[in-house]
Amino acid sequence: MKYTCTITRHSSRGTLRGKTVLRAAPGEVSWHIALKILGYILFMPHAPRIEENVGWHFKPDLAAYAPDGGVSLWVDCGNIAVRKISRVAAWLPAAAEFHILRRTVRDASLLCASARAVRRPERVHITAFDNGFVHTLADMLDATNRMEAVLDNHRLALTVTCRSGTATLHSALHRLTPASGNPARPRS
């Protein structure tokens, strides 16, 4: 299925507008599509590209580039092997950001505990959403979607309009890093 999303993102840094089109790969689950859309929203200031080859063995779900053409942002959504985390964290340029988006705090906490042994754990940033948030968004997605996101410190309010109607979803942004061993809690 093809998903077209017209997005307006409001934050303390201003308002951004964008449009993205995603095509679900054969067998790709809807929650994975939802995480990619959320990644696009969270990282809109970086002008991310979805499912683009970066010229390396691994491929991110979203990537952005520095003016010199190097990768400046790498985002993986959902399930990811600890071995891949270790390799990506070591391969990325020093100034690049590496983020992993997970559906729930429990998923993020388990990954965080497993990823403490990776090379360069301080480069790994994991963000999770409240229980049910990602699955509710996934269930709402239609071929054409209009979204308005409001980011306020560690919270996201997302209004989605599609053929089935309009709904507003809310979630904390739970951010963890394997290097800190911090508990899963909302923070900016």
C-alpha positions in Angstrom: 0.0 0.0 0.0 1.1 3.6 -0.6 0.7 6.2 2.1 0.8 9.9 1.4 1.2 12.2 4.4 1.0 16.0 4.4 2.5 17.1 7.6 2.6 20.4 9.6 4.9 20.3 12.6 4.8 23.0 15.3 7.4 23.3 18.0 9.2 26.0 20.0 11.6 26.3 17.0 8.8 27.2 14.6 6.5 25.6 12.1 7.6 23.2 9.4 5.6 21.7 6.5 6.3 18.7 4.5 4.9 15.9 2.4 6.1 12.3 2.3 5.0 9.2 0.4 5.8 5.8 1.8 5.3 2.5 0.0 4.9 -0.6 2.3 7.3 -3.3 1.4 5.8 -6.8 0.9 5.0 -8.1 4.4 5.8 -4.8 6.2 3.6 -4.3 9.2 1.6 -1.1 9.6 3.2 -0.2 13.0 6.6 -0.1 11.1 5.1 2.4 8.6 3.7 4.4 11.6 7.2 4.5 13.2 8.7 5.8 10.0 6.1 8.6 9.8 6.8 9.5 13.4 10.5 9.5 12.6 9.9 11.9 9.7 7.9 14.2 12.0 10.4 14.2 14.9 13.4 14.8 12.5 11.8 17.2 10.0 14.4 19.9 10.7 17.0 17.5 9.3 15.0 17.0 6.0 15.1 13.2 6.4 14.7 10.8 3.4 12.9 7.5 3.9 14.3 4.1 2.9 17.3 5.6 1.0 20.4 3.7 0.3 23.4 5.4 2.0 26.1 3.4 0.2 26.8 0.9 2.9 25.8 -2.7 3.8 23.1 -1.5 6.2 20.2 0.8 5.2 18.4 3.1 7.6 14.7 3.7 7.7 15.4 7.4 7.6 18.6 9.3 6.8 19.7 12.9 6.4 22.9 14.3 4.9 25.5 16.9 5.7 26.5 19.5 3.1 29.5 17.4 2.2 27.2 14.4 1.4 28.0 12.4 4.4 25.3 10.9 6.6 24.3 13.4 9.4 21.3 11.4 10.7 20.5 7.7 10.8 17.1 6.5 12.2 16.1 2.9 12.5 12.5 2.0 13.4 11.3 -1.0 15.4 13.3 -4.2 15.6 17.1 -3.9 15.2 19.9 -6.3 16.1 22.4 -5.3 18.7 25.2 -6.2 16.2 23.8 -3.7 13.7 23.5 -1.0 16.4 27.2 -1.6 17.2 28.3 -1.5 13.6 26.3 1.6 12.7 27.4 3.5 15.9 31.0 2.8 15.0 30.6 3.6 11.2 28.8 6.9 11.4 30.8 10.1 11.2 31.5 11.7 14.7 29.0 14.5 14.1 26.2 12.2 12.9 23.2 11.4 15.1 22.0 7.8 15.5 18.4 7.3 16.7 16.2 4.2 17.2 12.5 4.5 17.5 10.6 1.8 19.5 6.8 1.3 19.9 6.7 1.1 23.7 8.8 2.0 26.8 9.2 -1.7 27.5 10.6 -2.4 24.0 13.0 0.6 24.4 14.1 -0.5 27.9 14.9 -4.1 26.8 16.8 -2.8 23.8 18.7 -0.3 26.0 19.8 -3.0 28.4 21.0 -5.2 25.5 22.8 -2.4 23.7 24.9 -1.3 26.7 27.7 -3.6 25.4 27.8 -2.1 21.9 30.8 -0.1 20.6 30.2 3.6 21.1 26.9 3.3 23.2 27.0 7.1 23.9 26.1 7.6 20.2 22.9 5.6 20.4 19.6 7.4 21.3 16.4 5.4 21.7 13.0 7.1 21.7 9.8 5.2 22.7 6.1 6.2 22.8 3.3 5.5 25.3 1.6 2.1 25.1 -0.9 1.9 22.3 0.2 5.2 20.6 2.0 3.7 17.6 -0.6 0.9 17.1 -3.5 3.5 17.2 -1.7 5.6 14.6 -1.0 2.5 12.4 -4.7 1.5 12.6 -5.8 5.0 11.4 -3.4 5.3 8.4 -5.1 5.6 5.1 -3.8 6.2 1.5 -4.1 9.9 2.1 -3.4 11.5 5.5 -3.2 15.0 6.8 -1.2 15.4 10.0 -0.6 18.2 12.4 2.0 17.6 15.1 2.8 19.7 18.1 6.0 18.9 19.9 6.3 20.4 23.3 9.5 19.4 25.2 9.0 15.7 25.8 5.4 15.4 24.5 3.8 14.8 21.1 0.2 15.6 20.1 -0.7 14.4 16.7 -3.9 15.1 14.9 -4.6 12.8 12.0 -7.3 13.4 9.3 -8.1 10.8 6.8 -11.2 9.2 5.2 -12.3 7.7 8.4 -12.3 11.0 10.2 -10.1 13.1 12.5 -8.5 12.0 15.8 -5.8 13.5 18.1 -3.3 11.2 19.7 -1.0 12.1 22.6 2.3 10.5 23.8 5.3 11.3 25.9 8.6 10.9 24.2 10.6 8.5 26.3 14.3 9.0 25.6 17.0 6.6 26.6 20.7 6.0 25.9 22.4 2.7 26.6 25.5 4.5 27.8 23.7 6.3 30.7 21.7 3.3 31.9 18.9 5.7 32.6 15.4 4.5 33.4 12.7 5.1 30.8 11.0 8.3 31.5 9.9 11.3 29.5 12.7 13.9 29.2 13.6 16.6 26.7 
